[in-house]
Amino acid sequence: MSEVVKLRPPLKDADVTRLSVGDRVAIDGTIYGARDAAHKKMVDLLDAGKPLPVDLHGGIIYYVGPTPAPPGRAIGAAGPTTSGRMDAYAPRMYEYGVKATIGKGYRAPAVVESLVKNRAVYLIAVGGLGATLSGRIKAAKVIAYPELGTEALWEFKVEDFPAIVANDSRGRDAYKEGQEVWAKKLAVA
């Protein structure tokens, strides 16, 4: 089992170019939560030459729509959203300067190409662990687009937030590589 790589945003090129497919990471510090509705608003701002509500250069965006916080917790369940919903917006966000995104599921080829071009990474969190992952979020607040409800732009303070590198900045793809490995194993069986 590989050693866990600690990440603390804002990330620099060197932070992400050292990561490889399969690396386990633990994130400390500030990350941002957003789903497709917030991404559309942010990309519209960028395309209009306007500033974002928060500086996301070097940032990590977690694709999440958290549930309301129960007593004693910063946030309710906070499991990853299917990343393909953000594929239309992701290249523009990486071009802007976002260095990592977290979600679940594979990414479109244009997104993988953008990761290479912009020296960024795509991380996956385990779906179905929303309650467990929310325990790693120590503080949460909506910082923009409150009218979107759970799909607002969130700021999270996290400690040891776990993720795995699914797409690295060199174009490797854990989903594609995994399918190739299993296709070879099944062909022999």
Buried (B, 14 or more C-beta within 10 A) or exposed (E): EEEEBEBEBBBEEEBBBEBBBBBBBBBBBBBBBBBBBBBBBBBEBBEEEEEBBEEBEBBBBBBBBBBEBEEEBBBBBBBBBBBBBBBBBBBBBBEBBBBBBBBBBBBBEEBBBBBBEBBBBBBBBBBEBBBBBBBBBBEBEBEBBEEBEBBBBBBBBBEEBBBBBBBBBEBBBBBBEBEEEEEEEEEEE
